[in-house]
Amino acid sequence: MAGSAPHAWTALSEDGLGDAGNVTTSWALCATGGPSASQVALTTVQGPNGAGSTQPPPLGTGFTTVTASCPAGTTLTGGGVDTIPGNLGVASGQPSPLHVNASYPSDASAGFLAAGTAPTSWTGAVEEGADVNGNPTQTVTSAFAICSTTSMTTQVGSATTPGPFGASGAPQNIVTATAGCPAGT
């Protein structure tokens, strides 16, 4: 509802291939207090490089994970992931098949956190289905963490739902998972 404080976050996931082992997880970042000042921590890596890449593993595997961490004495309040294809602006370049597979609050090692845990970092995982790196430009992926420089408390809420695992157009082709925050956050 517009104008009211959100207490949950919903993720929607779709799969047209009918993969059996998929799960969809939603993450909520719950807080008490509020930041009066914040800063952004940014980490950028080269990749992913997809099929046809001449890069050695792990760069040539088609997947990249990147984590940005808040400096000591600050509190994670949000974050995200951005990926820019290497062939951006190349007229003859194919459209980029880049997919953000995950964007979530984490620890500094990109680990998933249990509900109620205070996160320190933000992690993103990106997949590239074909090598779209230009010459000399390479695909890059960045994670950013929004960090409060004032005292506050945050914790993770999460919810996981099996699927999607239906073929395109099947009823189980789209699933949702909604993570909520405890009362008072």
HELIX and SHEET records of a PDB file:
HELIX    1   1 PRO A  171  ASN A  173  5                                   3    
SHEET    1   A 2 ALA A   8  GLU A  14  0                                        
SHEET    2   A 2 ILE A 174  GLY A 180 -1                                        
SHEET    1   B 2 VAL A  23  THR A  32  0                                        
SHEET    2   B 2 THR A 153  PRO A 162 -1                                        
SHEET    1   C 3 SER A  38  GLN A  46  0                                        
SHEET    2   C 3 VAL A 140  SER A 148 -1                                        
SHEET    3   C 3 THR A  75  ILE A  84 -1                                        
SHEET    1   D 3 PHE A  63  SER A  69  0                                        
SHEET    2   D 3 SER A 121  GLU A 128 -1                                        
SHEET    3   D 3 LEU A  98  SER A 106 -1                                        
END                                                                             
